[in-house]
Structure formats: C-alpha cells, structure tokens
Amino acid sequence: MSTNRRDFLRNTGFAAAALSLPFVGKSSILDELAYKPLGSFGIQLWTVKEAMFADPKDTLTKLASYGYKQIESFEGPKGFFWGMKNTEFKKLMDDLGMKIVSSHCNNTVEFERKSAEAAEIGMSYLICPWKGPQKSIDDFKRFNDEFNKSGEIAKKNGIRFAYHNHDYSFKVLDGQVPQVVMMEGTDKNLVDFEMDIYWVVAAGEDPKAWFKKYPNRFRLCHVKDLTKTAKGSESCQIGKGSIDFKSILSEGSKYGLKNFIVEQEAFTGTNPMESAQANAGYMSKFQL
C-alpha cells in the first residue's frame, strides 16, 4: 500500500467500511485494498526498432494510443532522439502525452553532450546497455571507474547514470560474480542499475533476492517475460511466460524500484507492434 498520507487515510477508511459489512464479500474487498495500480509504465523502443527505423513519429503515435506514457529510447544511427533535436523530440512527446524517461547509449563517446541534452528536456537516466562477457574479473573492476566517471558527468548535468544487465554478469568469473563486483565497486550516489528481469531469471538468479541485497540500487527494470524453447529460452509477450511479475515487481517496489519498462525481443506468432499493444494491455491492468 502507498505510504502517502492521503492514500493511507483513504484506504484505512475503506478498510473500516469493509469490516463493517456482513462477512460475505468482505475478503474480496480487502484483497482489492491490498494492491495498488502500477501507474505509468514505459516501453524500450528496441522492442519496435524496425518500425522506429521506418517511421519514428508514426510508431510513437501508435505506442501512445496503446497506453504507454513513458518511453526508453536507444542510441541508433540518428541518436536517441531519432534525428530530431532534443527539444523537438520533447515537443513530440508532449503532444502525444508521453515522456522520454531514459535512453540506452554509448557512455564512452560525447557523454557530456548527451547528458546535457537529456537533462535539458527533463530525462531522468542515461544507461549503458551492454559490456559483454569479459576475460577476467579485472575487466569488470575497470568498468567501475568508467561508470563512476559517467555518473559524475550525469549528476553534474542533473540526471542519473545506470547500467543494464544481461546474464553474463551473473556468471562466476575468477571466483567472483561480476554483478556483485560492479554493484559494490560503484558509488551509490553516482551509479544506479536497471534490472533486466528476463536476464536475471535466465541466469538462474532470483530478482527479489537482488532487490533485497542492494536496496535502492535498482531504480529501473525491464519487464520482459521468458518462455522455454527447444534452443533454451526466449522472450515472449508478458503474462504468457513463466516469470512471476506479481511478486517480483511488488518486492522491487519496496526496495526502490520506480520505473517499469516493457521490452520484448522475440515475437513467435506475432509482430513487434502487436506484442507492444498486448503488453500495454497487460501492464495497464497490473497491480502491485
């Protein structure tokens, strides 16, 4: 339940009313009070990258019509503003009733400029999306210095820097877990993390345990479901896979998780835009 005073008073008032009712139906009313709507949710544009490359304005218009209020972009050939100036892109977002909250980008090239442009239009995060498997744990330790430096640049400009995981950072290397090395070797005042829940589960890890172990470090997440295939696993429409988002997102929200961003990378039996619409339908009904 929300700790907001207004919500608390409202909910406790409803609860008192529910308790005054006859026993029949009381539990269902209290069950509803135990949950709260997810609120705004976003989509990582990589999910619909082909459509974005073909016609970004039309694609974003459709995503807005599906119910997405937030987007997370990625850095392509035309940058993460898709060939538009940052202020032009913000106007498009405003016109659509959307907000660009974050973007994946290369944090080793012109990061000062990128941070300034992102901050100017009210973005919250720039995110390093990939480092790849490394030869030694020392490589990951070197990333800590890079991430702290990027975090300093981002903070100076008024935004935050984060790192997005894949499964490789959970695989033991030289007797250590790279994800632990990065989380404990970066300054919590400068560096946050975006949990890709799919990749955590694919690595055989429990997302809830990571939220608990590192409170207020995972500020964003990718809501991406997992289904088993003959070759291993792949992502699928949310709710059609095996990941228990109800318990995971509820737990994450207790430990600082704020941004819920849809992502899907495989589209068996459907196409990316159809899946984006279906995923928005799932998220719009989701309750923490």
N, C-alpha and C positions, 0 to 999 in steps of 0.2 A: 504494500500500500504506500501511497505517497506520504512523505513526511511534511508536505506543505500544510500549513495550519488550516487553511480554508478547506482543503480536501479532507483533512483529518476530522474536522468538525462535521463536515457534510456526511462523511462515511460513518462516523460513530452515531450520528443522528439517524441515518438509515438503518444501521445495525440495531439500534434501540427499538426502532419501529418494527423491524423484522422479528425481534424477540417477543414483542407484544402480541404477535399474530398467533393463531392456532398452530399446532405443531406441523400440520400438513403443509408442505411447501416451504417451510422455514429454512431447511438446509440448502435448497436451491438458491434462495435469496442471499444467504450468507456466502455461498460459493461464489456468486457473482461479485460480491463486495470484496472478495479476497484477491481479485485480479483488477488490473487497470489496463486500458488500451496502450498499445505500443507507442502511438503518436506518429510523428513524422518518420518516414523511412526513405532510404535512397537506393540508387542503383549505380553500380560501377559500369561505366559506359563500354568497357571491354566486352560486356555481355552482348552488346548490339553493335560491335565495332564495324561490321560490314555496312550496316545501314548508316552509321555515323560517317564513315568514309564517303558514302554515296551522297548523302544529303543530311548534314547535321541539324539544320533548322527544322526540317520536316520530322526527323527522328525524335528530336527533343519535344516537339509539339505533341507527338503521339505518346511519348512517355508521360508527359504531363496529363494527358487525357486518361491514362491508365490509373492515375492516382499518386504518382511519385511527386514528392515535394522537394526532394534533395537529389543531387547527383554527385558522383565522384568521377572525375574525368581521368584521363591518362594522356601521357605525352606522346603524340604521334608526329608525323612529318610536319604538320602545321601547328604544333604546340598543343597545349592542353586547353586553349581557347578556340581551337578549330579554325584557325586562320583569321579570327576576329581580334580586335583589340580587347583588352580585359574589360574596359568599361562598356564596350559594345556587347560583349558576351553577358555582362551583368544585366544590361537592359533587356536582352532577350529572356534571361531568367526571370526578371521582374515581370515582364509581360506575360509569361507563362505561369506565374505564381510558384516559381521554383527557386531554389538556391543551390549554388555550387559550394559545397562544404569542404571539399578536398580534391586533391588530384595526385595520382602517381606520377612521378617524374624522375629524371636523372638528377640526383642531388650533387653530382660532381662537376656539372657544367653550368656556368652562369646562375648559380643558385641564389646569389644576391639579387639579381634582377627578377628572377622567378618569384622569390619571396616577397619583394616589394610590390610586384604586380598583383600577386594573390592577395596580399594584405589590403591593397587599395580598394578591392571590391568586396571585402568582408569575408574572404575564405578563412577557414579555421586551420587547415592542415595541408602540408605538402609531405608526400610519403615516398620513401624508397621501396619499390615493389619487389626487388629481386637482387640477390647477390650470387646465388648459385652455390652448389656444393664446392667445398674448398679442400685443399690438400692437407692442411694442418689446422689445429685449433688456433695457432698464432695468427692465421689469416683473419679469423673472426675477431680476435682481440684487436687487430689493426682497424677493423671496421668500427670499433667502439670510438676510437679517436675521430674517425671521419664523421660518425653520427653526432658526437658531441659538438663538433665544429659546425655541422649543418644545423644542429639545434640552436646554437648561439646565433647564427645568422637569422634563422627563422624568428627567434624570440626578439631580436633587435628590431625586426620589422613588424612585430605584433601578431605573429601566427605561431603555430607549433609544427615540429617535425616528428615524423613517426616512421617506423619500419614495419613492413608487411611480411609475414612469414609464409614459407612453404613447408613441405615435410622435411627437407634436408637439414633444417636447423634443429630438429629433434633427434637426429641420429648421432649416437655417440661417436666422437672423434678424438683420438689421443686420450681416451679415458674421461672426456668431458662432454657435456651436452652444449652445443653451440648456442642454443636459445638462452640457456642459463648464463653463459658467458656474456652474451650481448645485453641481457637484461640487468645483470649485476655489474657490468662494466661501463654502463652508460649512466649519465647524470639524469635522475628522475625529473629534475627541474628543466631539462632541455629536451629529453627524448621520450616519446610515448611509443606505443605499439598498436598496430592494427592486427587483430587476430583473424586469420582466415580459418574459420571453424572447420571447414572441409579438410584442410591440410593437417590440422591438429589431429582430427579423428583418423585420417588416413595413415598418420604416423603411429597410431596406436595409443595416443595420449588422451587424457580426459580434460576437455576445455575448462570445466568447473574447477578442477584442481589448480590449474594455472591462474585463473582469476583469483582464487583464494591465496595462492602463494605470493602473487605480485599484485596486491590491491592498488587500484588507481593507476596502473601502468597500461592496461589495455583499454583505451578510450574509444576505439572504433572496432567494428568487426565486419567480416564478410559473412552474410547469411547464405551459405551455399550447401545444398544437400548432396548426399552421397548414395549411390546405388552400386551394387556389385555387378561386375560384368565378367565375361569369360577371360578377359585380359587383366582383371584386377578390380578397379573401380573407376567411376567417372561421376561427374556432377550431373544433376538432374533437376527437374522442377521441384521447388521447395514443397515439402509435405509428401512427396512421392518416394523419398529415400528413407534412410534408416536413422538419421540424426534427430535426437530428441531436443528440438529447439526450445520447447516449452521450458524445460528445466535449465538448459544451458543459458538462454538469454535472461531468464529470471535471475539466475545466480550471478551472471555477469553484471546485471544492473545494480546489484547490491555492492559490487566492488568497483564501481566507477565507469562501467561501460555506458556510453552515451549515444553513439552513432551506429545505426543498424543499416547495413548496405547490402543489397541483393547482388549476387553475382552467380552466373551460370556459364559454363564453358563447353558443355556437350548438350546436344539437342536431338537425341534419338526420337523420331516420330513427330517432331515439331520443328518450328523455326525460331530463331532468337527473339523476334518481336512477339510472337505468340507466347513464348515462355515468359518474356518480360511482363506481358499482360497478366498471365496466370499467376506469376509470382507476386505481382502487386495485389491481386485479389486475396492471396493467402496472407500477405503482410497486413492488409487493411483490416482483417478480422482477428489478427493476433493480439493476445492479451498476455501481459507479464504476470 
